[in-house]
Amino acid sequence: MQTEDDQLFGTLTMQIGQDGSQPVLFAVAPLGIAARPGVRIVVQPTMAEIGLPVDVCYPDGCRASADLSDTQLGQLAAAETLSVQFITFSDGTTLAADIPANSLIAPLVSAGVVLPDKG
């Protein structure tokens, strides 16, 4: 994810077994994220929310992650857009970026990962 002036805003990735098992969603946000709320992913159009607590912070950013339930994995597979949101610690401002869900899902499908049927 990048800002309008092409600065890196964060990354969103998923680790998952070839058979669709053990899905984990990861986000990396810049330093200064409010650690307690972590990162929130809002799945469009259902408005389902997936919370990613902060795991660790490094000099170049903080990593947040969560194991996904079968329901959440299905929501991601059927999503149109993912809104990645987090709060800055310094002033409490919410930063958000919308990304096409396909940018997360398509590479997995092309690698042969089995995802839930979109129904």
PANUKE-33132 format. One line per 8 residues: for each residue x, y, z of N, C-alpha, C, O, CB. Coordinates in steps of 0.1 Angstrom, whole numbers, plus 5000, padded with zeros to 4 digits. Glycine has a CB too. Layout:
X,Y,Z,X,Y,Z,X,Y,Z,X,Y,Z,X,Y,Z  ...
***
This chain:
5008,4988,5000,5000,5000,5000,5009,5012,5000,5019,5013,5007,4990,5000,5012  5005,5022,4992,5013,5034,4991,5004,5046,4992,4992,5046,4989,5021,5035,4978  5009,5057,4997,5002,5070,4998,5001,5076,4984,5007,5071,4974,5008,5080,5008  4993,5087,4982,4992,5093,4969,5005,5098,4964,5007,5100,4952,4982,5105,4970  5015,5102,4973,5028,5106,4968,5038,5095,4968,5050,5097,4969,5033,5118,4977  5033,5083,4967,5041,5071,4965,5050,5067,4977,5060,5060,4975,5050,5072,4953  5047,5071,4989,5054,5067,5000,5048,5054,5006,5035,5053,5005,5055,5078,5011  5056,5045,5011,5051,5032,5016,5042,5035,5028,5046,5042,5038,5062,5023,5019
5030,5030,5028,5020,5031,5039,5020,5019,5048,5018,5020,5060,5006,5035,5033  5021,5007,5041,5021,4995,5049,5020,4983,5039,5019,4985,5027,5009,4995,5059  5020,4971,5045,5018,4959,5036,5008,4950,5043,5006,4950,5055,5032,4952,5034  5001,4942,5034,4992,4933,5039,4995,4920,5031,4995,4919,5019,4977,4937,5036  4997,4909,5039,5000,4896,5033,4993,4885,5041,4989,4887,5052,5016,4894,5033  4992,4873,5034,4987,4862,5041,4996,4850,5039,5002,4847,5029,4973,4859,5035  4997,4843,5050,5005,4830,5050,4994,4819,5051,4985,4820,5060,5015,4829,5062  4995,4809,5042,4984,4799,5042,4990,4786,5036,4999,4787,5027,4972,4804,5034
4985,4775,5041,4990,4762,5035,4984,4760,5021,4973,4766,5018,4986,4751,5044  4990,4752,5013,4986,4749,5000,4971,4744,4999,4964,4747,4990,4995,4739,4993  4967,4737,5010,4954,4732,5011,4944,4741,5017,4933,4738,5020,4954,4719,5018  4948,4754,5020,4940,4763,5026,4940,4763,5042,4932,4770,5048,4926,4762,5022  4949,4755,5047,4949,4754,5062,4958,4764,5068,4967,4770,5062,4954,4740,5065  4955,4767,5081,4963,4776,5089,4965,4790,5083,4977,4794,5083,4977,4770,5092  4955,4796,5079,4956,4810,5073,4960,4820,5084,4953,4821,5095,4944,4814,5066  4970,4828,5081,4973,4839,5090,4974,4852,5082,4981,4852,5072,4987,4836,5098
4968,4862,5086,4968,4875,5080,4978,4884,5087,4977,4886,5099,4954,4882,5079  4987,4891,5079,4997,4899,5085,4996,4913,5079,4993,4915,5067,5011,4894,5082  4998,4923,5087,4999,4937,5083,5012,4943,5089,5015,4940,5101,4986,4945,5086  5019,4951,5081,5030,4959,5086,5027,4973,5085,5024,4978,5074,5044,4955,5079  5027,4981,5096,5024,4995,5096,5036,5003,5100,5044,4997,5107,5011,4998,5105  5036,5015,5097,5048,5024,5101,5049,5025,5116,5039,5023,5123,5047,5038,5095  5060,5028,5121,5062,5031,5136,5052,5042,5139,5049,5051,5131,5077,5034,5139  5048,5042,5152,5039,5052,5156,5024,5047,5157,5015,5055,5160,5039,5064,5148
5022,5034,5153,5009,5029,5154,5005,5027,5169,5014,5024,5177,5008,5015,5147  4993,5030,5172,4988,5027,5186,4987,5012,5188,4978,5006,5182,4974,5035,5189  4995,5007,5196,4996,4992,5197,4984,4985,5202,4981,4974,5198,5008,4989,5206  4977,4991,5212,4965,4984,5218,4955,4981,5207,4950,4969,5207,4959,4993,5229  4950,4990,5199,4940,4986,5189,4945,4978,5178,4938,4971,5171,4932,4998,5184  4958,4979,5175,4964,4972,5164,4959,4977,5150,4957,4989,5148,4961,4957,5165  4957,4967,5141,4953,4971,5128,4939,4964,5126,4937,4953,5130,4963,4965,5117  4930,4971,5119,4917,4966,5116,4915,4965,5101,4919,4974,5094,4906,4975,5122
4910,4953,5097,4907,4951,5083,4892,4951,5082,4885,4943,5088,4914,4938,5077  4886,4960,5073,4872,4960,5071,4870,4954,5057,4874,4959,5047,4866,4974,5072  4862,4943,5057,4860,4936,5044,4847,4941,5038,4836,4941,5043,4858,4920,5047  4849,4946,5026,4838,4952,5018,4833,4942,5008,4841,4935,5002,4842,4965,5011  4820,4940,5006,4809,4949,5010,4803,4945,5023,4793,4951,5027,4799,4950,4999  4807,4934,5029,4800,4929,5041,4802,4937,5054,4794,4936,5063,4804,4915,5044  4812,4945,5054,4816,4953,5066,4821,4945,5077,4821,4950,5089,4804,4962,5070  4824,4932,5075,4830,4924,5085,4843,4929,5089,4851,4935,5081,4831,4909,5080
4847,4928,5102,4860,4933,5106,4869,4922,5111,4864,4913,5118,4857,4944,5118  4881,4923,5108,4891,4914,5113,4902,4922,5120,4908,4931,5114,4898,4906,5101  4903,4919,5133,4913,4926,5141,4927,4919,5141,4927,4907,5142,4908,4928,5155  4937,4927,5139,4951,4922,5139,4958,4928,5151,4963,4940,5149,4958,4924,5126  4960,4922,5162,4968,4928,5173,4983,4929,5169,4988,4921,5161,4967,4919,5186  4989,4939,5174,5004,4941,5172,5012,4930,5178,5010,4927,5190,5008,4955,5176  5020,4924,5170,5029,4913,5176,5042,4919,5180,5047,4916,5191,5032,4903,5165  5048,4927,5172,5062,4932,5175,5064,4945,5167,5058,4947,5156,5072,4922,5172
5073,4954,5172,5077,4966,5164,5092,4965,5162,5100,4962,5171,5073,4979,5172  5096,4968,5150,5110,4969,5146,5113,4984,5142,5103,4992,5142,5113,4960,5134  5125,4987,5140,5128,5001,5136,5121,5006,5123,5119,5018,5122,5143,5003,5134  5117,4997,5115,5110,5001,5102,5095,4999,5103,5088,5002,5092,5116,4994,5091  5089,4995,5114,5075,4993,5114,5070,4983,5124,5078,4976,5130,5069,4990,5101  5057,4982,5126,5051,4972,5135,5044,4962,5127,5037,4964,5118,5042,4979,5145  5045,4949,5132,5038,4938,5126,5026,4934,5134,5027,4932,5146,5047,4926,5123  5015,4933,5128,5002,4928,5134,4997,4916,5127,4999,4915,5115,4991,4940,5135
4992,4906,5134,4987,4894,5127,4976,4887,5135,4974,4890,5147,4999,4884,5125  4969,4879,5128,4959,4871,5134,4956,4858,5126,4956,4858,5114,4945,4879,5136  4954,4847,5133,4949,4835,5127,4935,4837,5122,4927,4844,5129,4950,4822,5136  4932,4833,5110,4919,4835,5104,4910,4822,5107,4914,4811,5105,4920,4838,5090  4897,4825,5110,4888,4814,5111,4883,4811,5097,4886,4818,5087,4875,4818,5120  4876,4799,5095,4871,4796,5082,4862,4806,5077,4861,4809,5065,4864,4782,5083  4854,4812,5086,4844,4823,5082,4852,4835,5077,4848,4840,5066,4835,4827,5094  4862,4839,5084,4870,4851,5079,4877,4848,5066,4878,4857,5058,4880,4855,5090
4882,4836,5064,4889,4833,5052,4879,4833,5040,4882,4838,5029,4895,4819,5053  4867,4828,5043,4856,4829,5033,4852,4843,5029,4850,4847,5018,4844,4821,5037  4852,4852,5040,4849,4866,5037,4860,4873,5029,4857,4881,5020,4848,4873,5051  4872,4869,5031,4883,4875,5023,4882,4870,5009,4884,4878,5000,4897,4871,5029  4880,4857,5007,4879,4852,4994,4868,4858,4985,4869,4859,4973,4877,4836,4995  4857,4862,4992,4845,4868,4985,4846,4883,4985,4837,4890,4979,4833,4864,4992  4855,4889,4991,4856,4904,4992,4859,4911,4979,4865,4906,4970,4866,4908,5003  4854,4923,4979,4857,4932,4967,4869,4942,4971,4878,4943,4963,4845,4940,4963
4868,4947,4983,4878,4957,4988,4881,4954,5002,4873,4949,5010,4873,4971,4986  4894,4957,5006,4898,4956,5020,4902,4969,5025,4911,4976,5018,4909,4945,5022  4897,4974,5035,4901,4987,5041,4910,4984,5053,4906,4978,5063,4888,4996,5046  4923,4988,5052,4933,4986,5062,4933,4998,5070,4936,5009,5065,4947,4982,5056  4931,4997,5083,4929,5009,5092,4938,5007,5105,4938,4997,5111,4915,5012,5096  4944,5018,5109,4951,5018,5122,4951,5032,5127,4950,5042,5120,4965,5012,5121  4954,5033,5140,4954,5046,5147,4968,5050,5150,4976,5042,5155,4945,5046,5160  4971,5063,5148,4985,5067,5151,4985,5070,5166,4976,5076,5172,4989,5080,5143
4996,5067,5173,4997,5069,5187,4998,5083,5191,4993,5087,5201,5010,5061,5192  5005,5091,5183,5008,5105,5186,4996,5114,5187,4995,5122,5196,5017,5111,5176  4986,5112,5178,4975,5121,5178,4961,5114,5177,4951,5121,5177,4976,5131,5167  4961,5101,5177,4948,5094,5176,4941,5094,5163,4929,5090,5162,4939,5099,5187  4948,5099,5153,4942,5100,5139,4941,5086,5133,4951,5078,5134,4950,5109,5130  4930,5082,5127,4929,5069,5120,4934,5071,5106,4929,5079,5099,4914,5064,5120  4943,5062,5103,4949,5062,5089,4942,5050,5082,4941,5039,5089,4964,5061,5089  4939,5051,5070,4932,5040,5063,4936,5040,5048,4939,5050,5042,4917,5041,5064
4937,5028,5042,4939,5026,5028,4930,5015,5023,4929,5004,5030,4954,5023,5025  4924,5017,5012,4915,5006,5006,4923,5000,4995,4930,5006,4987,4902,5012,5000  4923,4986,4995,4930,4979,4984,4920,4969,4978,4911,4964,4985,4943,4972,4990  4922,4966,4966,4914,4955,4960,4917,4942,4966,4928,4938,4967,4916,4955,4944  4907,4935,4971,4909,4922,4977,4916,4912,4968,4923,4904,4973,4895,4916,4982  4914,4914,4955,4920,4905,4946,4935,4906,4946,4942,4896,4943,4915,4908,4932  4941,4917,4950,4955,4919,4951,4961,4910,4962,4973,4907,4961,4959,4933,4953  4953,4906,4971,4957,4897,4982,4954,4882,4978,4962,4873,4980,4951,4900,4995
4943,4880,4972,4938,4867,4969,4943,4861,4956,4947,4849,4956,4923,4867,4968  4944,4869,4946,4949,4863,4932,4962,4856,4933,4963,4845,4927,4949,4875,4922  4972,4862,4939,4985,4854,4940,4984,4841,4947,4991,4831,4943,4996,4863,4947  4975,4840,4957,4974,4827,4963,4967,4817,4954,4971,4805,4953,4965,4829,4976  4957,4821,4947,4950,4812,4938,4959,4808,4927,4959,4796,4923,4937,4819,4932  4967,4817,4922,4976,4814,4911,4987,4804,4915,4993,4797,4907,4982,4826,4905  4990,4804,4928,5000,4795,4934,4994,4781,4937,5000,4772,4942,5006,4801,4946  4981,4780,4935,4974,4767,4937,4968,4765,4951,4964,4754,4954,4983,4757,4935
4967,4776,4959,4961,4775,4972,4946,4773,4971,4940,4780,4963,4964,4788,4981  4941,4764,4979,4927,4761,4979,4920,4770,4989,4922,4770,5001,4924,4746,4982  4911,4779,4983,4903,4788,4992,4889,4784,4992,4884,4777,4983,4905,4803,4987  4881,4789,5002,4867,4785,5002,4860,4790,4990,4864,4800,4984,4860,4791,5015  4849,4783,4986,4841,4788,4974,4834,4801,4978,4830,4803,4989,4830,4777,4971  4834,4810,4969,4828,4823,4971,4813,4823,4972,4807,4833,4976,4832,4833,4960  4807,4811,4969,4793,4810,4971,4786,4818,4962,4773,4818,4962,4789,4812,4985
***
